[in-house]
Amino acid sequence: MHLYLVARGAEDRINRWCNDLLAHYCPFEPEENVRKATQLMGKPTEKFKVQVSVRPIRLYEVVFPESSYKAILETIYPYGYMDDGLKAATWAFRKMIKTEPILPEKMIKPSGTLVRDWVDVVSLGVRKDKYIKGIEQL
């Protein structure tokens, strides 16, 4: 999945937030053909740990397996302050990048594992992964 965010804060705090996020790994079950390939290489495995990928453009795309969606929202907790102008801008931007709203805040319990001092994070939405021949494209 790809989660789009806007983060605000001092540069050093933003960098620390990004580094902490890059240190996060998610469980990931490979598709059957990937399992067969790892068996051919002599390293059979049923599960992987996949590093969360952060692709900064100062608008962040956070990439993770769909099965970790709620856990990632609990880790990032992207429910920052939004005044009416920011709400309108995020709605328009969400339509431009074709994302859907994230789960409501009342469904998410913040984990507090990321350093968030002086960093405000607001979600721009989420978009499900595409699948090619049954394989999730992270």
C-alpha positions, -999 to 999 in steps of 0.1 A, spaced: 0 0 0 10 36 -5 1 61 22 5 98 12 13 123 39 23 159 45 47 164 74 55 198 90 82 206 115 118 216 120 142 200 95 161 180 121 129 167 135 115 158 101 148 140 93 146 120 126 110 111 120 119 98 85 149 79 98 128 62 125 102 53 99 129 37 77 140 15 106 105 -1 107 100 -36 92 67 -53 85 59 -90 82 52 -100 46 41 -133 32 54 -139 -3 33 -151 -32 36 -188 -41 59 -182 -71 83 -162 -49 83 -191 -24 92 -215 -52 120 -192 -64 135 -190 -29 134 -228 -27 153 -230 -60 180 -207 -46 183 -230 -16 168 -206 9 132 -217 14 111 -192 34 75 -188 43 77 -152 56 98 -121 51 104 -89 70 100 -60 46 115 -26 54 91 2 52 100 24 22 98 62 25 99 80 -8 103 117 1 92 145 -22 85 165 9 52 150 3 57 115 16 47 82 0 50 55 27 50 20 12 41 -11 32 22 -44 28 -16 -41 29 -17 -64 59 1 -38 80 -22 -9 72 -37 -4 106 -3 -10 124 13 17 102 -15 41 109 -10 34 147 28 40 142 25 72 122 -8 85 135 -14 110 106 -43 129 123 -27 163 126 -43 197 129 -63 208 98 -80 241 95 -107 246 68 -82 258 42 -60 227 47 -90 205 46 -101 219 12 -65 216 -1 -61 180 10 -95 171 -5 -84 186 -39 -50 170 -37 -66 136 -28 -87 138 -59 -56 147 -80 -36 117 -68 -66 94 -67 -64 83 -30 -91 75 -6 -95 88 30 -77 67 57 -94 50 85 -111 73 110 -91 85 140 -114 69 165 -104 34 150 -67 40 155 -48 39 188 -14 57 186 16 35 194 39 63 202 69 45 187 80 73 163 95 105 177 68 131 170 80 161 190 74 193 169 63 172 138 27 175 126 16 148 101 -16 151 81 -28 123 58 -36 129 21 -51 94 17 -43 59 8 -42 39 -24 -42 1 -26 -14 -17 -44 -17 -29 -79 -13 -66 -86 4 -81 -116 -3 -118 -121 -14 -120 -85 17 -104 -70 14 -73 -48 35 -45 -63 49 -26 -33 
